[in-house]
């Protein structure tokens, strides 16, 4: 039983990012400011990742 609970917790924690993305998508379809924030955030993070990769 312990192994099952450990696996469940690990998968649950690993999927949290997916749930956050679905929530952001739901808000973005309703609020234009959320969509603009997501685009800006994505561009900034992409630029940071490219800079660190050099």
mmCIF entry with sequence, helices, sheets and N, C-alpha, C, O atoms, coordinates in Angstrom:
data_MODEL
# 
_entry.id   MODEL 
# 
_entity.id                         1 
_entity.type                       polymer 
_entity.pdbx_number_of_molecules   1 
# 
_entity_poly.entity_id                      1 
_entity_poly.type                           'polypeptide(L)' 
_entity_poly.nstd_linkage                   no 
_entity_poly.nstd_monomer                   no 
_entity_poly.pdbx_seq_one_letter_code       
;(UNK)(UNK)(UNK)(UNK)(UNK)(UNK)(UNK)(UNK)(UNK)(UNK)(UNK)(UNK)(UNK)(UNK)(UNK)(UNK)
(UNK)(UNK)(UNK)(UNK)(UNK)(UNK)(UNK)(UNK)(UNK)(UNK)(UNK)(UNK)(UNK)(UNK)(UNK)(UNK)
(UNK)(UNK)(UNK)(UNK)(UNK)(UNK)(UNK)(UNK)(UNK)(UNK)(UNK)(UNK)(UNK)(UNK)(UNK)(UNK)
(UNK)(UNK)(UNK)(UNK)(UNK)(UNK)
;
_entity_poly.pdbx_seq_one_letter_code_can   XXXXXXXXXXXXXXXXXXXXXXXXXXXXXXXXXXXXXXXXXXXXXXXXXXXXXX 
_entity_poly.pdbx_strand_id                 A 
# 
loop_
_entity_poly_seq.entity_id 
_entity_poly_seq.num 
_entity_poly_seq.mon_id 
_entity_poly_seq.hetero 
1 1  UNK n 
1 2  UNK n 
1 3  UNK n 
1 4  UNK n 
1 5  UNK n 
1 6  UNK n 
1 7  UNK n 
1 8  UNK n 
1 9  UNK n 
1 10 UNK n 
1 11 UNK n 
1 12 UNK n 
1 13 UNK n 
1 14 UNK n 
1 15 UNK n 
1 16 UNK n 
1 17 UNK n 
1 18 UNK n 
1 19 UNK n 
1 20 UNK n 
1 21 UNK n 
1 22 UNK n 
1 23 UNK n 
1 24 UNK n 
1 25 UNK n 
1 26 UNK n 
1 27 UNK n 
1 28 UNK n 
1 29 UNK n 
1 30 UNK n 
1 31 UNK n 
1 32 UNK n 
1 33 UNK n 
1 34 UNK n 
1 35 UNK n 
1 36 UNK n 
1 37 UNK n 
1 38 UNK n 
1 39 UNK n 
1 40 UNK n 
1 41 UNK n 
1 42 UNK n 
1 43 UNK n 
1 44 UNK n 
1 45 UNK n 
1 46 UNK n 
1 47 UNK n 
1 48 UNK n 
1 49 UNK n 
1 50 UNK n 
1 51 UNK n 
1 52 UNK n 
1 53 UNK n 
1 54 UNK n 
# 
_struct_asym.id          A 
_struct_asym.entity_id   1 
# 
loop_
_struct_conf.conf_type_id 
_struct_conf.id 
_struct_conf.pdbx_PDB_helix_id 
_struct_conf.beg_label_comp_id 
_struct_conf.beg_label_asym_id 
_struct_conf.beg_label_seq_id 
_struct_conf.pdbx_beg_PDB_ins_code 
_struct_conf.end_label_comp_id 
_struct_conf.end_label_asym_id 
_struct_conf.end_label_seq_id 
_struct_conf.pdbx_end_PDB_ins_code 
_struct_conf.beg_auth_comp_id 
_struct_conf.beg_auth_asym_id 
_struct_conf.beg_auth_seq_id 
_struct_conf.end_auth_comp_id 
_struct_conf.end_auth_asym_id 
_struct_conf.end_auth_seq_id 
_struct_conf.pdbx_PDB_helix_class 
_struct_conf.details 
_struct_conf.pdbx_PDB_helix_length 
HELX_P HELX_P1 AA1 UNK A 2  ? UNK A 14 ? UNK A 2  UNK A 14 1 ? 13 
HELX_P HELX_P2 AA2 UNK A 16 ? UNK A 30 ? UNK A 16 UNK A 30 1 ? 15 
HELX_P HELX_P3 AA3 UNK A 32 ? UNK A 53 ? UNK A 32 UNK A 53 1 ? 22 
# 
_struct_conf_type.id          HELX_P 
_struct_conf_type.criteria    ? 
_struct_conf_type.reference   ? 
# 
loop_
_atom_site.group_PDB 
_atom_site.id 
_atom_site.type_symbol 
_atom_site.label_atom_id 
_atom_site.label_alt_id 
_atom_site.label_comp_id 
_atom_site.label_asym_id 
_atom_site.label_entity_id 
_atom_site.label_seq_id 
_atom_site.pdbx_PDB_ins_code 
_atom_site.Cartn_x 
_atom_site.Cartn_y 
_atom_site.Cartn_z 
_atom_site.occupancy 
_atom_site.B_iso_or_equiv 
_atom_site.pdbx_formal_charge 
_atom_site.auth_seq_id 
_atom_site.auth_comp_id 
_atom_site.auth_asym_id 
_atom_site.auth_atom_id 
_atom_site.pdbx_PDB_model_num 
ATOM 1   N N  . UNK A 1 1  ? 0.827   -1.202 0.000   1.00 0.00 ? 1  UNK A N  1 
ATOM 2   C CA . UNK A 1 1  ? 0.000   0.000  0.000   1.00 0.00 ? 1  UNK A CA 1 
ATOM 3   C C  . UNK A 1 1  ? 0.870   1.265  0.000   1.00 0.00 ? 1  UNK A C  1 
ATOM 4   O O  . UNK A 1 1  ? 0.526   2.270  -0.622  1.00 0.00 ? 1  UNK A O  1 
ATOM 5   N N  . UNK A 1 2  ? 1.995   1.193  0.705   1.00 0.00 ? 2  UNK A N  1 
ATOM 6   C CA . UNK A 1 2  ? 2.880   2.355  0.772   1.00 0.00 ? 2  UNK A CA 1 
ATOM 7   C C  . UNK A 1 2  ? 3.397   2.741  -0.612  1.00 0.00 ? 2  UNK A C  1 
ATOM 8   O O  . UNK A 1 2  ? 3.461   3.923  -0.947  1.00 0.00 ? 2  UNK A O  1 
ATOM 9   N N  . UNK A 1 3  ? 3.764   1.739  -1.416  1.00 0.00 ? 3  UNK A N  1 
ATOM 10  C CA . UNK A 1 3  ? 4.271   2.012  -2.762  1.00 0.00 ? 3  UNK A CA 1 
ATOM 11  C C  . UNK A 1 3  ? 3.218   2.702  -3.619  1.00 0.00 ? 3  UNK A C  1 
ATOM 12  O O  . UNK A 1 3  ? 3.530   3.606  -4.394  1.00 0.00 ? 3  UNK A O  1 
ATOM 13  N N  . UNK A 1 4  ? 1.966   2.267  -3.472  1.00 0.00 ? 4  UNK A N  1 
ATOM 14  C CA . UNK A 1 4  ? 0.879   2.877  -4.219  1.00 0.00 ? 4  UNK A CA 1 
ATOM 15  C C  . UNK A 1 4  ? 0.730   4.352  -3.848  1.00 0.00 ? 4  UNK A C  1 
ATOM 16  O O  . UNK A 1 4  ? 0.595   5.204  -4.726  1.00 0.00 ? 4  UNK A O  1 
ATOM 17  N N  . UNK A 1 5  ? 0.755   4.649  -2.567  1.00 0.00 ? 5  UNK A N  1 
ATOM 18  C CA . UNK A 1 5  ? 0.612   6.041  -2.123  1.00 0.00 ? 5  UNK A CA 1 
ATOM 19  C C  . UNK A 1 5  ? 1.790   6.895  -2.582  1.00 0.00 ? 5  UNK A C  1 
ATOM 20  O O  . UNK A 1 5  ? 1.601   8.042  -2.987  1.00 0.00 ? 5  UNK A O  1 
ATOM 21  N N  . UNK A 1 6  ? 3.003   6.345  -2.522  1.00 0.00 ? 6  UNK A N  1 
ATOM 22  C CA . UNK A 1 6  ? 4.162   7.097  -2.988  1.00 0.00 ? 6  UNK A CA 1 
ATOM 23  C C  . UNK A 1 6  ? 4.045   7.405  -4.479  1.00 0.00 ? 6  UNK A C  1 
ATOM 24  O O  . UNK A 1 6  ? 4.315   8.526  -4.908  1.00 0.00 ? 6  UNK A O  1 
ATOM 25  N N  . UNK A 1 7  ? 3.645   6.415  -5.261  1.00 0.00 ? 7  UNK A N  1 
ATOM 26  C CA . UNK A 1 7  ? 3.482   6.621  -6.700  1.00 0.00 ? 7  UNK A CA 1 
ATOM 27  C C  . UNK A 1 7  ? 2.385   7.648  -6.969  1.00 0.00 ? 7  UNK A C  1 
ATOM 28  O O  . UNK A 1 7  ? 2.540   8.507  -7.837  1.00 0.00 ? 7  UNK A O  1 
ATOM 29  N N  . UNK A 1 8  ? 1.283   7.566  -6.232  1.00 0.00 ? 8  UNK A N  1 
ATOM 30  C CA . UNK A 1 8  ? 0.185   8.509  -6.408  1.00 0.00 ? 8  UNK A CA 1 
ATOM 31  C C  . UNK A 1 8  ? 0.636   9.943  -6.125  1.00 0.00 ? 8  UNK A C  1 
ATOM 32  O O  . UNK A 1 8  ? 0.326   10.858 -6.887  1.00 0.00 ? 8  UNK A O  1 
ATOM 33  N N  . UNK A 1 9  ? 1.365   10.131 -5.035  1.00 0.00 ? 9  UNK A N  1 
ATOM 34  C CA . UNK A 1 9  ? 1.833   11.466 -4.669  1.00 0.00 ? 9  UNK A CA 1 
ATOM 35  C C  . UNK A 1 9  ? 2.808   11.997 -5.717  1.00 0.00 ? 9  UNK A C  1 
ATOM 36  O O  . UNK A 1 9  ? 2.734   13.166 -6.096  1.00 0.00 ? 9  UNK A O  1 
ATOM 37  N N  . UNK A 1 10 ? 3.716   11.152 -6.185  1.00 0.00 ? 10 UNK A N  1 
ATOM 38  C CA . UNK A 1 10 ? 4.697   11.590 -7.190  1.00 0.00 ? 10 UNK A CA 1 
ATOM 39  C C  . UNK A 1 10 ? 4.011   12.013 -8.487  1.00 0.00 ? 10 UNK A C  1 
ATOM 40  O O  . UNK A 1 10 ? 4.369   13.036 -9.070  1.00 0.00 ? 10 UNK A O  1 
ATOM 41  N N  . UNK A 1 11 ? 3.038   11.240 -8.940  1.00 0.00 ? 11 UNK A N  1 
ATOM 42  C CA . UNK A 1 11 ? 2.317   11.586 -10.174 1.00 0.00 ? 11 UNK A CA 1 
ATOM 43  C C  . UNK A 1 11 ? 1.490   12.848 -9.954  1.00 0.00 ? 11 UNK A C  1 
ATOM 44  O O  . UNK A 1 11 ? 1.430   13.710 -10.831 1.00 0.00 ? 11 UNK A O  1 
ATOM 45  N N  . UNK A 1 12 ? 0.851   12.961 -8.791  1.00 0.00 ? 12 UNK A N  1 
ATOM 46  C CA . UNK A 1 12 ? 0.041   14.136 -8.486  1.00 0.00 ? 12 UNK A CA 1 
ATOM 47  C C  . UNK A 1 12 ? 0.882   15.402 -8.524  1.00 0.00 ? 12 UNK A C  1 
ATOM 48  O O  . UNK A 1 12 ? 0.471   16.401 -9.114  1.00 0.00 ? 12 UNK A O  1 
ATOM 49  N N  . UNK A 1 13 ? 2.055   15.371 -7.900  1.00 0.00 ? 13 UNK A N  1 
ATOM 50  C CA . UNK A 1 13 ? 2.942   16.530 -7.878  1.00 0.00 ? 13 UNK A CA 1 
ATOM 51  C C  . UNK A 1 13 ? 3.454   16.823 -9.288  1.00 0.00 ? 13 UNK A C  1 
ATOM 52  O O  . UNK A 1 13 ? 3.555   17.986 -9.680  1.00 0.00 ? 13 UNK A O  1 
ATOM 53  N N  . UNK A 1 14 ? 3.776   15.781 -10.049 1.00 0.00 ? 14 UNK A N  1 
ATOM 54  C CA . UNK A 1 14 ? 4.273   15.967 -11.405 1.00 0.00 ? 14 UNK A CA 1 
ATOM 55  C C  . UNK A 1 14 ? 3.251   16.574 -12.349 1.00 0.00 ? 14 UNK A C  1 
ATOM 56  O O  . UNK A 1 14 ? 3.623   17.248 -13.309 1.00 0.00 ? 14 UNK A O  1 
ATOM 57  N N  . UNK A 1 15 ? 1.985   16.349 -12.094 1.00 0.00 ? 15 UNK A N  1 
ATOM 58  C CA . UNK A 1 15 ? 0.926   16.854 -12.968 1.00 0.00 ? 15 UNK A CA 1 
ATOM 59  C C  . UNK A 1 15 ? 0.420   18.234 -12.571 1.00 0.00 ? 15 UNK A C  1 
ATOM 60  O O  . UNK A 1 15 ? -0.453  18.777 -13.248 1.00 0.00 ? 15 UNK A O  1 
ATOM 61  N N  . UNK A 1 16 ? 0.937   18.814 -11.503 1.00 0.00 ? 16 UNK A N  1 
ATOM 62  C CA . UNK A 1 16 ? 0.467   20.129 -11.061 1.00 0.00 ? 16 UNK A CA 1 
ATOM 63  C C  . UNK A 1 16 ? 0.677   21.192 -12.136 1.00 0.00 ? 16 UNK A C  1 
ATOM 64  O O  . UNK A 1 16 ? -0.171  22.068 -12.304 1.00 0.00 ? 16 UNK A O  1 
ATOM 65  N N  . UNK A 1 17 ? 1.782   21.132 -12.862 1.00 0.00 ? 17 UNK A N  1 
ATOM 66  C CA . UNK A 1 17 ? 2.032   22.099 -13.924 1.00 0.00 ? 17 UNK A CA 1 
ATOM 67  C C  . UNK A 1 17 ? 0.972   22.042 -15.002 1.00 0.00 ? 17 UNK A C  1 
ATOM 68  O O  . UNK A 1 17 ? 0.570   23.074 -15.539 1.00 0.00 ? 17 UNK A O  1 
ATOM 69  N N  . UNK A 1 18 ? 0.516   20.842 -15.321 1.00 0.00 ? 18 UNK A N  1 
ATOM 70  C CA . UNK A 1 18 ? -0.524  20.698 -16.326 1.00 0.00 ? 18 UNK A CA 1 
ATOM 71  C C  . UNK A 1 18 ? -1.830  21.351 -15.870 1.00 0.00 ? 18 UNK A C  1 
ATOM 72  O O  . UNK A 1 18 ? -2.520  21.997 -16.658 1.00 0.00 ? 18 UNK A O  1 
ATOM 73  N N  . UNK A 1 19 ? -2.154  21.177 -14.606 1.00 0.00 ? 19 UNK A N  1 
ATOM 74  C CA . UNK A 1 19 ? -3.377  21.784 -14.081 1.00 0.00 ? 19 UNK A CA 1 
ATOM 75  C C  . UNK A 1 19 ? -3.292  23.303 -14.108 1.00 0.00 ? 19 UNK A C  1 
ATOM 76  O O  . UNK A 1 19 ? -4.278  23.982 -14.394 1.00 0.00 ? 19 UNK A O  1 
ATOM 77  N N  . UNK A 1 20 ? -2.117  23.830 -13.810 1.00 0.00 ? 20 UNK A N  1 
ATOM 78  C CA . UNK A 1 20 ? -1.929  25.278 -13.855 1.00 0.00 ? 20 UNK A CA 1 
ATOM 79  C C  . UNK A 1 20 ? -2.082  25.803 -15.273 1.00 0.00 ? 20 UNK A C  1 
ATOM 80  O O  . UNK A 1 20 ? -2.638  26.881 -15.485 1.00 0.00 ? 20 UNK A O  1 
ATOM 81  N N  . UNK A 1 21 ? -1.591  25.043 -16.244 1.00 0.00 ? 21 UNK A N  1 
ATOM 82  C CA . UNK A 1 21 ? -1.724  25.466 -17.639 1.00 0.00 ? 21 UNK A CA 1 
ATOM 83  C C  . UNK A 1 21 ? -3.192  25.477 -18.062 1.00 0.00 ? 21 UNK A C  1 
ATOM 84  O O  . UNK A 1 21 ? -3.619  26.388 -18.770 1.00 0.00 ? 21 UNK A O  1 
ATOM 85  N N  . UNK A 1 22 ? -3.954  24.497 -17.648 1.00 0.00 ? 22 UNK A N  1 
ATOM 86  C CA . UNK A 1 22 ? -5.382  24.469 -17.988 1.00 0.00 ? 22 UNK A CA 1 
ATOM 87  C C  . UNK A 1 22 ? -6.111  25.637 -17.342 1.00 0.00 ? 22 UNK A C  1 
ATOM 88  O O  . UNK A 1 22 ? -6.994  26.232 -17.960 1.00 0.00 ? 22 UNK A O  1 
ATOM 89  N N  . UNK A 1 23 ? -5.755  25.971 -16.114 1.00 0.00 ? 23 UNK A N  1 
ATOM 90  C CA . UNK A 1 23 ? -6.384  27.104 -15.434 1.00 0.00 ? 23 UNK A CA 1 
ATOM 91  C C  . UNK A 1 23 ? -6.039  28.410 -16.142 1.00 0.00 ? 23 UNK A C  1 
ATOM 92  O O  . UNK A 1 23 ? -6.908  29.260 -16.339 1.00 0.00 ? 23 UNK A O  1 
ATOM 93  N N  . UNK A 1 24 ? -4.777  28.571 -16.523 1.00 0.00 ? 24 UNK A N  1 
ATOM 94  C CA . UNK A 1 24 ? -4.373  29.779 -17.250 1.00 0.00 ? 24 UNK A CA 1 
ATOM 95  C C  . UNK A 1 24 ? -5.104  29.871 -18.582 1.00 0.00 ? 24 UNK A C  1 
ATOM 96  O O  . UNK A 1 24 ? -5.530  30.955 -18.981 1.00 0.00 ? 24 UNK A O  1 
ATOM 97  N N  . UNK A 1 25 ? -5.253  28.749 -19.269 1.00 0.00 ? 25 UNK A N  1 
ATOM 98  C CA . UNK A 1 25 ? -5.979  28.738 -20.540 1.00 0.00 ? 25 UNK A CA 1 
ATOM 99  C C  . UNK A 1 25 ? -7.440  29.137 -20.336 1.00 0.00 ? 25 UNK A C  1 
ATOM 100 O O  . UNK A 1 25 ? -7.997  29.891 -21.135 1.00 0.00 ? 25 UNK A O  1 
ATOM 101 N N  . UNK A 1 26 ? -8.055  28.637 -19.281 1.00 0.00 ? 26 UNK A N  1 
ATOM 102 C CA . UNK A 1 26 ? -9.452  28.982 -18.997 1.00 0.00 ? 26 UNK A CA 1 
ATOM 103 C C  . UNK A 1 26 ? -9.605  30.481 -18.728 1.00 0.00 ? 26 UNK A C  1 
ATOM 104 O O  . UNK A 1 26 ? -10.543 31.111 -19.218 1.00 0.00 ? 26 UNK A O  1 
ATOM 105 N N  . UNK A 1 27 ? -8.687  31.045 -17.954 1.00 0.00 ? 27 UNK A N  1 
ATOM 106 C CA . UNK A 1 27 ? -8.745  32.483 -17.690 1.00 0.00 ? 27 UNK A CA 1 
ATOM 107 C C  . UNK A 1 27 ? -8.457  33.287 -18.952 1.00 0.00 ? 27 UNK A C  1 
ATOM 108 O O  . UNK A 1 27 ? -9.067  34.333 -19.174 1.00 0.00 ? 27 UNK A O  1 
ATOM 109 N N  . UNK A 1 28 ? -7.533  32.804 -19.777 1.00 0.00 ? 28 UNK A N  1 
ATOM 110 C CA . UNK A 1 28 ? -7.157  33.540 -20.986 1.00 0.00 ? 28 UNK A CA 1 
ATOM 111 C C  . UNK A 1 28 ? -8.307  33.620 -21.972 1.00 0.00 ? 28 UNK A C  1 
ATOM 112 O O  . UNK A 1 28 ? -8.392  34.579 -22.739 1.00 0.00 ? 28 UNK A O  1 
ATOM 113 N N  . UNK A 1 29 ? -9.190  32.636 -21.970 1.00 0.00 ? 29 UNK A N  1 
ATOM 114 C CA . UNK A 1 29 ? -10.329 32.690 -22.879 1.00 0.00 ? 29 UNK A CA 1 
ATOM 115 C C  . UNK A 1 29 ? -11.362 33.709 -22.413 1.00 0.00 ? 29 UNK A C  1 
ATOM 116 O O  . UNK A 1 29 ? -12.196 34.155 -23.200 1.00 0.00 ? 29 UNK A O  1 
ATOM 117 N N  . UNK A 1 30 ? -11.306 34.080 -21.127 1.00 0.00 ? 30 UNK A N  1 
ATOM 118 C CA . UNK A 1 30 ? -12.271 35.026 -20.578 1.00 0.00 ? 30 UNK A CA 1 
ATOM 119 C C  . UNK A 1 30 ? -11.708 36.442 -20.466 1.00 0.00 ? 30 UNK A C  1 
ATOM 120 O O  . UNK A 1 30 ? -12.395 37.421 -20.757 1.00 0.00 ? 30 UNK A O  1 
ATOM 121 N N  . UNK A 1 31 ? -10.460 36.532 -20.044 1.00 0.00 ? 31 UNK A N  1 
ATOM 122 C CA . UNK A 1 31 ? -9.859  37.835 -19.775 1.00 0.00 ? 31 UNK A CA 1 
ATOM 123 C C  . UNK A 1 31 ? -8.675  38.081 -20.711 1.00 0.00 ? 31 UNK A C  1 
ATOM 124 O O  . UNK A 1 31 ? -7.713  37.314 -20.715 1.00 0.00 ? 31 UNK A O  1 
ATOM 125 N N  . UNK A 1 32 ? -8.749  39.139 -21.493 1.00 0.00 ? 32 UNK A N  1 
ATOM 126 C CA . UNK A 1 32 ? -7.684  39.455 -22.449 1.00 0.00 ? 32 UNK A CA 1 
ATOM 127 C C  . UNK A 1 32 ? -6.382  39.809 -21.735 1.00 0.00 ? 32 UNK A C  1 
ATOM 128 O O  . UNK A 1 32 ? -5.304  39.535 -22.261 1.00 0.00 ? 32 UNK A O  1 
ATOM 129 N N  . UNK A 1 33 ? -6.459  40.411 -20.551 1.00 0.00 ? 33 UNK A N  1 
ATOM 130 C CA . UNK A 1 33 ? -5.250  40.781 -19.815 1.00 0.00 ? 33 UNK A CA 1 
ATOM 131 C C  . UNK A 1 33 ? -4.461  39.539 -19.405 1.00 0.00 ? 33 UNK A C  1 
ATOM 132 O O  . UNK A 1 33 ? -3.230  39.563 -19.381 1.00 0.00 ? 33 UNK A O  1 
ATOM 133 N N  . UNK A 1 34 ? -5.155  38.472 -19.089 1.00 0.00 ? 34 UNK A N  1 
ATOM 134 C CA . UNK A 1 34 ? -4.474  37.234 -18.727 1.00 0.00 ? 34 UNK A CA 1 
ATOM 135 C C  . UNK A 1 34 ? -3.732  36.683 -19.936 1.00 0.00 ? 34 UNK A C  1 
ATOM 136 O O  . UNK A 1 34 ? -2.598  36.220 -19.812 1.00 0.00 ? 34 UNK A O  1 
ATOM 137 N N  . UNK A 1 35 ? -4.359  36.728 -21.090 1.00 0.00 ? 35 UNK A N  1 
ATOM 138 C CA . UNK A 1 35 ? -3.708  36.261 -22.312 1.00 0.00 ? 35 UNK A CA 1 
ATOM 139 C C  . UNK A 1 35 ? -2.467  37.089 -22.611 1.00 0.00 ? 35 UNK A C  1 
ATOM 140 O O  . UNK A 1 35 ? -1.428  36.535 -22.971 1.00 0.00 ? 35 UNK A O  1 
ATOM 141 N N  . UNK A 1 36 ? -2.559  38.393 -22.470 1.00 0.00 ? 36 UNK A N  1 
ATOM 142 C CA . UNK A 1 36 ? -1.398  39.260 -22.703 1.00 0.00 ? 36 UNK A CA 1 
ATOM 143 C C  . UNK A 1 36 ? -0.291  38.950 -21.699 1.00 0.00 ? 36 UNK A C  1 
ATOM 144 O O  . UNK A 1 36 ? 0.884   38.924 -22.065 1.00 0.00 ? 36 UNK A O  1 
ATOM 145 N N  . UNK A 1 37 ? -0.646  38.718 -20.459 1.00 0.00 ? 37 UNK A N  1 
ATOM 146 C CA . UNK A 1 37 ? 0.344   38.369 -19.436 1.00 0.00 ? 37 UNK A CA 1 
ATOM 147 C C  . UNK A 1 37 ? 1.029   37.051 -19.738 1.00 0.00 ? 37 UNK A C  1 
ATOM 148 O O  . UNK A 1 37 ? 2.236   36.915 -19.538 1.00 0.00 ? 37 UNK A O  1 
ATOM 149 N N  . UNK A 1 38 ? 0.271   36.082 -20.217 1.00 0.00 ? 38 UNK A N  1 
ATOM 150 C CA . UNK A 1 38 ? 0.860   34.791 -20.575 1.00 0.00 ? 38 UNK A CA 1 
ATOM 151 C C  . UNK A 1 38 ? 1.843   34.924 -21.727 1.00 0.00 ? 38 UNK A C  1 
ATOM 152 O O  . UNK A 1 38 ? 2.903   34.297 -21.722 1.00 0.00 ? 38 UNK A O  1 
ATOM 153 N N  . UNK A 1 39 ? 1.494   35.733 -22.705 1.00 0.00 ? 39 UNK A N  1 
ATOM 154 C CA . UNK A 1 39 ? 2.385   35.927 -23.850 1.00 0.00 ? 39 UNK A CA 1 
ATOM 155 C C  . UNK A 1 39 ? 3.672   36.616 -23.401 1.00 0.00 ? 39 UNK A C  1 
ATOM 156 O O  . UNK A 1 39 ? 4.765   36.196 -23.781 1.00 0.00 ? 39 UNK A O  1 
ATOM 157 N N  . UNK A 1 40 ? 3.547   37.666 -22.600 1.00 0.00 ? 40 UNK A N  1 
ATOM 158 C CA . UNK A 1 40 ? 4.730   38.385 -22.121 1.00 0.00 ? 40 UNK A CA 1 
ATOM 159 C C  . UNK A 1 40 ? 5.595   37.474 -21.261 1.00 0.00 ? 40 UNK A C  1 
ATOM 160 O O  . UNK A 1 40 ? 6.816   37.455 -21.414 1.00 0.00 ? 40 UNK A O  1 
ATOM 161 N N  . UNK A 1 41 ? 4.986   36.731 -20.372 1.00 0.00 ? 41 UNK A N  1 
ATOM 162 C CA . UNK A 1 41 ? 5.730   35.812 -19.504 1.00 0.00 ? 41 UNK A CA 1 
ATOM 163 C C  . UNK A 1 41 ? 6.476   34.767 -20.330 1.00 0.00 ? 41 UNK A C  1 
ATOM 164 O O  . UNK A 1 41 ? 7.636   34.469 -20.046 1.00 0.00 ? 41 UNK A O  1 
ATOM 165 N N  . UNK A 1 42 ? 5.827   34.215 -21.339 1.00 0.00 ? 42 UNK A N  1 
ATOM 166 C CA . UNK A 1 42 ? 6.453   33.213 -22.189 1.00 0.00 ? 42 UNK A CA 1 
ATOM 167 C C  . UNK A 1 42 ? 7.651   33.804 -22.933 1.00 0.00 ? 42 UNK A C  1 
ATOM 168 O O  . UNK A 1 42 ? 8.702   33.168 -23.024 1.00 0.00 ? 42 UNK A O  1 
ATOM 169 N N  . UNK A 1 43 ? 7.498   34.995 -23.454 1.00 0.00 ? 43 UNK A N  1 
ATOM 170 C CA . UNK A 1 43 ? 8.604   35.633 -24.165 1.00 0.00 ? 43 UNK A CA 1 
ATOM 171 C C  . UNK A 1 43 ? 9.786   35.925 -23.240 1.00 0.00 ? 43 UNK A C  1 
ATOM 172 O O  . UNK A 1 43 ? 10.938  35.710 -23.617 1.00 0.00 ? 43 UNK A O  1 
ATOM 173 N N  . UNK A 1 44 ? 9.507   36.409 -22.043 1.00 0.00 ? 44 UNK A N  1 
ATOM 174 C CA . UNK A 1 44 ? 10.582  36.716 -21.092 1.00 0.00 ? 44 UNK A CA 1 
ATOM 175 C C  . UNK A 1 44 ? 11.315  35.437 -20.682 1.00 0.00 ? 44 UNK A C  1 
ATOM 176 O O  . UNK A 1 44 ? 12.545  35.412 -20.639 1.00 0.00 ? 44 UNK A O  1 
ATOM 177 N N  . UNK A 1 45 ? 10.564  34.381 -20.381 1.00 0.00 ? 45 UNK A N  1 
ATOM 178 C CA . UNK A 1 45 ? 11.195  33.128 -19.968 1.00 0.00 ? 45 UNK A CA 1 
ATOM 179 C C  . UNK A 1 45 ? 12.003  32.516 -21.103 1.00 0.00 ? 45 UNK A C  1 
ATOM 180 O O  . UNK A 1 45 ? 13.069  31.945 -20.873 1.00 0.00 ? 45 UNK A O  1 
ATOM 181 N N  . UNK A 1 46 ? 11.500  32.631 -22.322 1.00 0.00 ? 46 UNK A N  1 
ATOM 182 C CA . UNK A 1 46 ? 12.218  32.103 -23.474 1.00 0.00 ? 46 UNK A CA 1 
ATOM 183 C C  . UNK A 1 46 ? 13.538  32.851 -23.659 1.00 0.00 ? 46 UNK A C  1 
ATOM 184 O O  . UNK A 1 46 ? 14.572  32.240 -23.932 1.00 0.00 ? 46 UNK A O  1 
ATOM 185 N N  . UNK A 1 47 ? 13.494  34.177 -23.508 1.00 0.00 ? 47 UNK A N  1 
ATOM 186 C CA . UNK A 1 47 ? 14.710  34.983 -23.640 1.00 0.00 ? 47 UNK A CA 1 
ATOM 187 C C  . UNK A 1 47 ? 15.721  34.631 -22.565 1.00 0.00 ? 47 UNK A C  1 
ATOM 188 O O  . UNK A 1 47 ? 16.916  34.536 -22.844 1.00 0.00 ? 47 UNK A O  1 
ATOM 189 N N  . UNK A 1 48 ? 15.251  34.433 -21.326 1.00 0.00 ? 48 UNK A N  1 
ATOM 190 C CA . UNK A 1 48 ? 16.141  34.050 -20.230 1.00 0.00 ? 48 UNK A CA 1 
ATOM 191 C C  . UNK A 1 48 ? 16.782  32.699 -20.497 1.00 0.00 ? 48 UNK A C  1 
ATOM 192 O O  . UNK A 1 48 ? 17.972  32.516 -20.238 1.00 0.00 ? 48 UNK A O  1 
ATOM 193 N N  . UNK A 1 49 ? 16.012  31.754 -21.010 1.00 0.00 ? 49 UNK A N  1 
ATOM 194 C CA . UNK A 1 49 ? 16.528  30.412 -21.273 1.00 0.00 ? 49 UNK A CA 1 
ATOM 195 C C  . UNK A 1 49 ? 17.572  30.447 -22.377 1.00 0.00 ? 49 UNK A C  1 
ATOM 196 O O  . UNK A 1 49 ? 18.578  29.741 -22.302 1.00 0.00 ? 49 UNK A O  1 
ATOM 197 N N  . UNK A 1 50 ? 17.345  31.253 -23.388 1.00 0.00 ? 50 UNK A N  1 
ATOM 198 C CA . UNK A 1 50 ? 18.337  31.362 -24.471 1.00 0.00 ? 50 UNK A CA 1 
ATOM 199 C C  . UNK A 1 50 ? 19.613  32.011 -23.980 1.00 0.00 ? 50 UNK A C  1 
ATOM 200 O O  . UNK A 1 50 ? 20.706  31.615 -24.385 1.00 0.00 ? 50 UNK A O  1 
ATOM 201 N N  . UNK A 1 51 ? 19.488  33.007 -23.110 1.00 0.00 ? 51 UNK A N  1 
ATOM 202 C CA . UNK A 1 51 ? 20.654  33.702 -22.590 1.00 0.00 ? 51 UNK A CA 1 
ATOM 203 C C  . UNK A 1 51 ? 21.492  32.755 -21.722 1.00 0.00 ? 51 UNK A C  1 
ATOM 204 O O  . UNK A 1 51 ? 22.721  32.790 -21.790 1.00 0.00 ? 51 UNK A O  1 
ATOM 205 N N  . UNK A 1 52 ? 20.849  31.915 -20.912 1.00 0.00 ? 52 UNK A N  1 
ATOM 206 C CA . UNK A 1 52 ? 21.560  30.970 -20.048 1.00 0.00 ? 52 UNK A CA 1 
ATOM 207 C C  . UNK A 1 52 ? 22.211  29.857 -20.878 1.00 0.00 ? 52 UNK A C  1 
ATOM 208 O O  . UNK A 1 52 ? 23.225  29.291 -20.471 1.00 0.00 ? 52 UNK A O  1 
ATOM 209 N N  . UNK A 1 53 ? 21.630  29.547 -22.034 1.00 0.00 ? 53 UNK A N  1 
ATOM 210 C CA . UNK A 1 53 ? 22.146  28.483 -22.876 1.00 0.00 ? 53 UNK A CA 1 
ATOM 211 C C  . UNK A 1 53 ? 23.392  28.857 -23.639 1.00 0.00 ? 53 UNK A C  1 
ATOM 212 O O  . UNK A 1 53 ? 24.083  27.984 -24.164 1.00 0.00 ? 53 UNK A O  1 
ATOM 213 N N  . UNK A 1 54 ? 23.690  30.125 -23.711 1.00 0.00 ? 54 UNK A N  1 
ATOM 214 C CA . UNK A 1 54 ? 24.859  30.575 -24.475 1.00 0.00 ? 54 UNK A CA 1 
ATOM 215 C C  . UNK A 1 54 ? 26.146  30.324 -23.748 1.00 0.00 ? 54 UNK A C  1 
ATOM 216 O O  . UNK A 1 54 ? 27.218  30.647 -24.261 1.00 0.00 ? 54 UNK A O  1 
# 
